[in-house]
Amino acid sequence: MTKPKVLISDKMDPNAAKIFEERGCDVDVITGETPEQLIARIGEYDGLAIRSSTKVTKEVLDAATNLKVIGRAGIGVDNVDIPYASAKGVVVMNTPFGNSITTAEHAIAMIMALARQIPAANARTQEGEWPKSDFMGVEVTGKTLGLIGAGNIGSIVASRALGLKMKVVAFDPFLTEDRAIELGVEKADLDTLLSRADFVTLHTPLTDQTRNILSRERLENAKPGLRIVNCARGGLIDEVALKDLLESGHIAGAALDVFEKEPAKEHPLFGTPNFICTPHLGASTTEAQVNVALQVAEQLSDYLVNGGVTNALNMPSLSAEEAPKLKPYMGLAEKLGSLVGQLAHGNLTEISIERSGAAAELNGKPIEAAVMAGFMKQYSDSVNMVNAPYLAKERGLDVRSVRHDREGVYHTLLRVTVATSQGPRSVAGTLFGHQAPRLVEIFGIGIEADLDGNMLYIVNEDAPGFIGRIGTLLGESGINIGTFHLGRRETGGEAVLLLSVDQPIADNVIQQACKLEGVKMVKALSF
């Protein structure tokens, strides 16, 4: 078996390469290349490990014909075209926890530096002055810290601030009342937070919703004397308005580790009174650099070798421990999705994925993604679990997931239903021996069948002689039957025949089968 091949294209701890090798991957460490050099090289690799220097653009992804996964050693993935990677079926991962403590500590350091004007006092003292009377600081004890974003890093900042005896007010659309109580913070809307806070620190990603979240209007309406810290992402603050309000004194101070455009070697804020800045040092500690490098190596190798998905930004997570247990379910799910996709006709508007029995107790997201991958293969020859949801969305297909705790006739059951202009069409399957995928129902008719290779699906009237007629036709056409499965609604009613054959069935054989007495529909299937 060929080993997965990984490229490390940015400088990171050398132990990352060792982890790849120990876990069964071939790895090349080639850093500092131009985009053109990366484009020329990337086609031979299954995985790409990066930091912030490598830009994974549309052009790089088009050249990456074998690429399956990109791993960013760090949190921010601004340098990866995630929508296009998803469309190409490439998993994108980051390591959101490796530098959490480091970034949180940097934010606290910035708060203290603002409170006591340490950078300016240091500079003037080293210039030979003794400007003791020029620097009157403020205590942080008893002050209110406004926390914008209460996720992993924000929650660490909150705990450190509470240790400094600050009051913490948090704004985060996803923060529940229970979680706020657990963190020891007060939940508030953004305008309330800005009206009360003495210090504000931002810990939120840059999205269309968060861009310029501290706009000129919000800054002007904030509590006078506010001090602002941003160690998250550039673009969260209106930098022009910040400069104006620092100069007017409405904002008492600002400390930025990030800028809208980096590297920020020149900037209008430079030299502004009570302004502090650092060159994106939030993750720059020895411990953090080691942690994120090791984590990205572990995550990529787990995915390439074992199928585990951790901290992915464009597909459901699936731990290496879960993967073996979920693998047969995902195989069944993909086959059911493929079957209903091949058989359903008309204007498809909705797909429903139901899990019952043992299947209901498992991580449902990978199962749902596998259904969609099988279903969307009818529309694209390069579909997988990553890009299937995007292809479905492009076609306006709504996806519903339903979980039933009850156990029915089968110990475990998956059902896939599509809404068509002719009404709902449903197929269901189970696992025999907890491993072997088996179809048990098709469009309301009970039938037990394997779904494998080339198959023929026939809907016919339940009447004597039909099996002989179809067998004769296939035999005369030189087609050998592998398996033969029958089902019917009722005696003399509609029946279903599902059989496997040893080779693809030619169109002329399909046409002849359609002319047989009692036949309503004939469809060649492939799995």
Secondary structure in CASP SS format (residue, H / E / C, confidence):
PFRMAT SS
TARGET T0000
AUTHOR 0000-0000-0000
METHOD secondary structure of the structure
MODEL  1
M C 1.00
T C 1.00
K C 1.00
P C 1.00
K E 1.00
V E 1.00
L E 1.00
I E 1.00
S C 1.00
D C 1.00
K C 1.00
M C 1.00
D C 1.00
P C 1.00
N H 1.00
A H 1.00
A H 1.00
K H 1.00
I H 1.00
F H 1.00
E H 1.00
E H 1.00
R C 1.00
G C 1.00
C C 1.00
D E 1.00
V E 1.00
D E 1.00
V E 1.00
I C 1.00
T C 1.00
G C 1.00
E C 1.00
T C 1.00
P H 1.00
E H 1.00
Q H 1.00
L H 1.00
I H 1.00
A H 1.00
R H 1.00
I H 1.00
G H 1.00
E H 1.00
Y C 1.00
D C 1.00
G E 1.00
L E 1.00
A E 1.00
I E 1.00
R C 1.00
S C 1.00
S C 1.00
T C 1.00
K C 1.00
V E 1.00
T C 1.00
K H 1.00
E H 1.00
V H 1.00
L H 1.00
D H 1.00
A H 1.00
A C 1.00
T C 1.00
N C 1.00
L C 1.00
K C 1.00
V E 1.00
I E 1.00
G E 1.00
R E 1.00
A C 1.00
G C 1.00
I C 1.00
G C 1.00
V C 1.00
D C 1.00
N C 1.00
V E 1.00
D C 1.00
I H 1.00
P H 1.00
Y H 1.00
A H 1.00
S H 1.00
A H 1.00
K C 1.00
G C 1.00
V C 1.00
V E 1.00
V E 1.00
M E 1.00
N E 1.00
T C 1.00
P C 1.00
F C 1.00
G C 1.00
N C 1.00
S H 1.00
I H 1.00
T H 1.00
T H 1.00
A H 1.00
E H 1.00
H H 1.00
A H 1.00
I H 1.00
A H 1.00
M H 1.00
I H 1.00
M H 1.00
A H 1.00
L H 1.00
A H 1.00
R H 1.00
Q C 1.00
I H 1.00
P H 1.00
A H 1.00
A H 1.00
N H 1.00
A H 1.00
R H 1.00
T H 1.00
Q H 1.00
E C 1.00
G C 1.00
E C 1.00
W C 1.00
P C 1.00
K H 1.00
S H 1.00
D H 1.00
F C 1.00
M C 1.00
G C 1.00
V C 1.00
E C 1.00
V C 1.00
T C 1.00
G C 1.00
K C 1.00
T E 1.00
L E 1.00
G E 1.00
L E 1.00
I E 1.00
G C 1.00
A C 1.00
G C 1.00
N H 1.00
I H 1.00
G H 1.00
S H 1.00
I H 1.00
V H 1.00
A H 1.00
S H 1.00
R H 1.00
A H 1.00
L H 1.00
G H 1.00
L C 1.00
K C 1.00
M C 1.00
K E 1.00
V E 1.00
V E 1.00
A E 1.00
F E 1.00
D C 1.00
P C 1.00
F C 1.00
L C 1.00
T C 1.00
E H 1.00
D H 1.00
R H 1.00
A H 1.00
I H 1.00
E H 1.00
L H 1.00
G C 1.00
V C 1.00
E E 1.00
K E 1.00
A C 1.00
D C 1.00
L H 1.00
D H 1.00
T H 1.00
L H 1.00
L H 1.00
S H 1.00
R H 1.00
A C 1.00
D C 1.00
F E 1.00
V E 1.00
T E 1.00
L E 1.00
H C 1.00
T C 1.00
P C 1.00
L C 1.00
T C 1.00
D C 1.00
Q C 1.00
T C 1.00
R C 1.00
N C 1.00
I C 1.00
L E 1.00
S C 1.00
R H 1.00
E H 1.00
R H 1.00
L H 1.00
E H 1.00
N H 1.00
A C 1.00
K C 1.00
P C 1.00
G C 1.00
L E 1.00
R E 1.00
I E 1.00
V E 1.00
N E 1.00
C C 1.00
A C 1.00
R C 1.00
G C 1.00
G C 1.00
L C 1.00
I E 1.00
D C 1.00
E H 1.00
V H 1.00
A H 1.00
L H 1.00
K H 1.00
D H 1.00
L H 1.00
L H 1.00
E H 1.00
S H 1.00
G C 1.00
H C 1.00
I E 1.00
A E 1.00
G E 1.00
A E 1.00
A E 1.00
L E 1.00
D C 1.00
V C 1.00
F C 1.00
E C 1.00
K C 1.00
E C 1.00
P C 1.00
A C 1.00
K C 1.00
E C 1.00
H C 1.00
P C 1.00
L C 1.00
F C 1.00
G C 1.00
T C 1.00
P C 1.00
N C 1.00
F E 1.00
I E 1.00
C E 1.00
T C 1.00
P C 1.00
H C 1.00
L C 1.00
G C 1.00
A C 1.00
S C 1.00
T C 1.00
T H 1.00
E H 1.00
A H 1.00
Q H 1.00
V H 1.00
N H 1.00
V H 1.00
A H 1.00
L H 1.00
Q H 1.00
V H 1.00
A H 1.00
E H 1.00
Q H 1.00
L H 1.00
S H 1.00
D H 1.00
Y H 1.00
L H 1.00
V H 1.00
N H 1.00
G C 1.00
G C 1.00
V E 1.00
T C 1.00
N C 1.00
A E 1.00
L C 1.00
N C 1.00
M C 1.00
P C 1.00
S C 1.00
L E 1.00
S C 1.00
A C 1.00
E C 1.00
E H 1.00
A H 1.00
P H 1.00
K H 1.00
L H 1.00
K H 1.00
P H 1.00
Y H 1.00
M H 1.00
G H 1.00
L H 1.00
A H 1.00
E H 1.00
K H 1.00
L H 1.00
G H 1.00
S H 1.00
L H 1.00
V H 1.00
G H 1.00
Q H 1.00
L H 1.00
A C 1.00
H C 1.00
G C 1.00
N C 1.00
L C 1.00
T C 1.00
E E 1.00
I E 1.00
S E 1.00
I E 1.00
E E 1.00
R E 1.00
S E 1.00
G E 1.00
A H 1.00
A H 1.00
A H 1.00
E H 1.00
L C 1.00
N C 1.00
G H 1.00
K H 1.00
P H 1.00
I H 1.00
E H 1.00
A H 1.00
A H 1.00
V H 1.00
M H 1.00
A H 1.00
G H 1.00
F H 1.00
M H 1.00
K C 1.00
Q C 1.00
Y C 1.00
S C 1.00
D C 1.00
S C 1.00
V C 1.00
N C 1.00
M C 1.00
V C 1.00
N C 1.00
A H 1.00
P H 1.00
Y H 1.00
L H 1.00
A H 1.00
K H 1.00
E H 1.00
R C 1.00
G C 1.00
L C 1.00
D E 1.00
V E 1.00
R E 1.00
S E 1.00
V E 1.00
R E 1.00
H E 1.00
D C 1.00
R C 1.00
E C 1.00
G C 1.00
V C 1.00
Y C 1.00
H C 1.00
T E 1.00
L E 1.00
L E 1.00
R E 1.00
V E 1.00
T E 1.00
V E 1.00
A E 1.00
T E 1.00
S C 1.00
Q C 1.00
G E 1.00
P E 1.00
R E 1.00
S E 1.00
V E 1.00
A E 1.00
G E 1.00
T E 1.00
L E 1.00
F E 1.00
G C 1.00
H C 1.00
Q C 1.00
A E 1.00
P E 1.00
R E 1.00
L E 1.00
V E 1.00
E E 1.00
I E 1.00
F C 1.00
G C 1.00
I E 1.00
G E 1.00
I E 1.00
E E 1.00
A E 1.00
D C 1.00
L C 1.00
D C 1.00
G C 1.00
N E 1.00
M E 1.00
L E 1.00
Y E 1.00
I E 1.00
V E 1.00
N E 1.00
E E 1.00
D C 1.00
A C 1.00
P C 1.00
G C 1.00
F H 1.00
I H 1.00
G H 1.00
R H 1.00
I H 1.00
G H 1.00
T H 1.00
L H 1.00
L H 1.00
G H 1.00
E H 1.00
S C 1.00
G C 1.00
I C 1.00
N C 1.00
I E 1.00
G E 1.00
T E 1.00
F E 1.00
H E 1.00
L E 1.00
G E 1.00
R E 1.00
R C 1.00
E C 1.00
T C 1.00
G C 1.00
G C 1.00
E E 1.00
A E 1.00
V E 1.00
L E 1.00
L E 1.00
L E 1.00
S E 1.00
V E 1.00
D C 1.00
Q C 1.00
P C 1.00
I C 1.00
A C 1.00
D H 1.00
N H 1.00
V H 1.00
I H 1.00
Q H 1.00
Q H 1.00
A H 1.00
C H 1.00
K C 1.00
L C 1.00
E C 1.00
G C 1.00
V E 1.00
K E 1.00
M E 1.00
V E 1.00
K E 1.00
A E 1.00
L E 1.00
S E 1.00
F C 1.00
END
